[in-house]
Amino acid sequence: MMIKIENLTHKYSVGTPFEKVAVDHVNLEIEGGEIVGVIGHTGSGKSTLIQHLNGLLKPSEGKVYINGQDIWADKSKMRQVRFDVGLVFQYPEYQLFEETVYKDIAFGPRNMGLSESEIHDRVLKAAEFSGLREELLEKSPFELSGGQKRRVAIAGVIAMEPKVLILDEPTAGLDPKGRNKILNQIKNYHDQVGNTILLVSHSMEDVAMFADKVLVMNKAKVFAYDTVENVFARSEELKAIRLSVPQITNVFHRLNEEGYPVPRNVYTVAYAKRKLLAELEKEGKLHA
Amino acid sequence: MLRDITIGQYFPGHSFLHRLDPRVKIVLTMIYIVLLFFVHKYVGFAISVVFLGVCYVIAKIPLKMILRSLKPIVPILIFTGILNMLFVNTGEPFFKWGIISISWDGINMAVVMAIRVVCLIAASSLLTYTTSPISLTDAIERLLKPLKVIKFPVHELAMMMSIALRFIPTLVEETDKIMSAQKARGADLESGGLLQRAKALVPILIPLFISAFRRAEELALAMECRCYHGGEGRTRMRQLHMGAGDAIAACITVVVSGAVIAANFLPLPW
């Protein structure tokens, strides 16, 4: 599923003194099958941009193509676009409304007009992907804990089996354990299904660990769109727009500057550990 | 689309009317509205309409705003107009067809009622255009204070009003968000018959109610944490003051009222 954004501009409150350009002439092409991390400051246009991908917002200027199809060309196909491009909002647990978890997850598939047995299969599959135990399905979503609610909401979108899944800060407000759990589940889901995932995040660590590519938004424009390595290699530029690189990268830059023989292109703790151990082993052999 | 709703419709400005004490404005508006129902002659109506028009000019409220506040009552105007014309049958007949008869008195009544309702709405809109919701609730609290003698919870009522006003924009925003989220899951809010549309609202209303209750609980807790315990012994940050301008406004209104009532006794047929 390829996403192509052409010259997209979005303005809020047009014609009033509060007019604001949230997305400014953005051009972007996202190939299918990758996890794309989307980073940027609050107000940089991330949320506005992603709401264009499934037609919740209408561009003030420019076009959005999903698989070569201009999504605003035929408004009657908009619902299909929304099934193809699933969007999980920030704090999605506040959208739950059904009596049971099962019914809430089934809301999306039911809107698609699927058969009961198909809905049943999809709900079970989505629940499994999101790490919800089966006995939770008959509970009321309002009895669950915050993290469980969030997973129900994510499952509700996954159950539509979207070809593109967009998650707007899926880990906001969760504890570190809950964060990792949700991100790992998303990663596993991606590995099994192989769809495109856009992950909006404020955490450089999360992006470095889970994403293949990074989209950096700054002041309503695309600042960079490249692989994780290439984007974080531009750490000076990122710092200039007051964004950071993963902490571990900073540590390794500093070590490198202090004269230790460590590489600068280290973005995850796991990779750092491997590199360091290899380096220490070498030293050990040298001294031995 | 939800962002377009304006409630409280305050129109910021610094005119003479904006600066009047809100208590004075409320009382004078009430006097004016009561006055409308004492008028029987068209001369009186002319004076009241002109007076209101002058007030709008002083407040620098554009004509567009008056029309906007009158728009929702157009159906009511038409409906009462028709009823009045059909059911007031005294006086000379103007038109007769089968059982339908329209008399001059009926037409007269319809016109009079229309003018009254329009002036009433325009006058109360002028009050909300020139007074911020917060000062309105302050003024209401102050005006209702005598009712405390009969244990009427004046302060609590005013607090409820200001909290309600405070949360309208928040809830509008929340509704917008929930609607987007459900639309992203394929909810269809824009097509289908009345019943279908009503059903489609369920996925929006339930989360909205839940979040409203949650917010209410959190707010109550936060207020209690800051030792809020009702109006007893509570002082106000903004004190209301009456000045010379308020006296002038009051005098003018009284004079105009006098003129309007006097017009009733003029030996004129209209």
Interface residues (C-beta under 8 A of the other chain):
Chain A: S13 Q51 N54 L56 R79 R82 F83 G86 L87 V88 F89 P92 Y94 Q95 L96 F97 F107 G108 N111 M112 F142 G156 V157 M160
Chain B: R3 K177 I178 S180 A181 Q182 K183 A184 R185 G186 A187 D188 V202 P203 I204 I206 P207 I210 S211
